[in-house]
């Protein structure tokens, strides 16, 4: 996420440099040097236009400190839209005033607008490219209406052609980024599963636990409707690694047959902190550090490591807590056999308002059948039988 914000910031700064350099060079040539040529007639220009030009430059220059302020305060996304709408608006008024007394002399366009459209793909943002194309096209249509001139037809066609080129460039950028993301995702998943396999060598009773918890949690997260697709990928990897801190727990404690002592339980309770620290710098997972650090917190505040309660517990961790508890109950352990699904279902519901978020439990009731199918899928893949598959009533 931080990398994306940095790239947005770099793209915005580059766009600002391009815009202001081209804007002032173009204005200097078109409005001040070009009119000095002997064949140019200044008499057709409205006197009001000269006064408006002062306003135009004041407004444009004021965008520089405003843009710097927004970038420094993390509101970079707004800069390009403010720049676009301000420029198009003042240029609309400028063109109307410049040509209102001689609409037949209206020229074929503005080089600054060409720069805006052709460089809009650097933001890799379909919405901005679309808005830039539409707003500049609309500007020429309005100029044509005010001047009652058909000379705007050519610049409109030119803007449409340039917009098409910009979309082609943007499409290629997006495809390339999508391919990179897919490659990165596959590599990340391979690394994560390798780590899980190593962890399962320490505790064979947890074989498949991480994958099932991740699938249960993904099912519940999607059902909440509060996660973007891009967020779910990182969330899934974090769920796979939610117990990575157990790699630091002695085998004698993990595989102990019987009740843990207070000292042993205190060691077990360190695994969320150790696990979170282990992945703190891992790009693509660190954004969901809360999943690993807080998945043993309880709704009533009696969990660990921080004893958070209610909404103070991150939503991603609350979701993982339900998934983790359900799979722990329906999986065999060294100290007890797996519980039937129906019994685990009842115990999850019994934890509503104490161990688990009540709203998540309401959603869990609706998707419980999905969880049974997830467990069945893993059981069949390992050539086993699930212990029970009734629908809770």
Buried (B, 14 or more C-beta within 10 A) or exposed (E): EEEEEEBBBEBBBEBBEBBBEBBBEBBEEBBEEEEEEEEEEEEBBBEEBEEBBEEBBEEBEEBEEBBEEBBEEEEBBBBBBBBBEBBBEBBBBBBBBBBBBBBEEBEEBBEBBBBBBBBBBBBBBBEBBBBBBEBBBBBBEBBBEBBEBEBBEBBBEBBEEBBEEBBEBBEEBBEEEEEEEEEEBEEBBEBBBEBBEEBBEBBEEBBBBBBBBBBBBBBBBBBEEEBEEEBBBBBBBBBBBBBBBBBBBEEEBBBBEEEEEEEBEEBBBBBBBBBBBBBEEBEBBBBBBBBBBBBBBBBBBEBBBBEBBBEEBBBBBBBBBBBBBBBBBBBEBEEEEBBBBBBBBEBBBEBBEEBBBEEBBEBBBEBBEBBBEBBBBBBEEEEEEBBBBEEBE
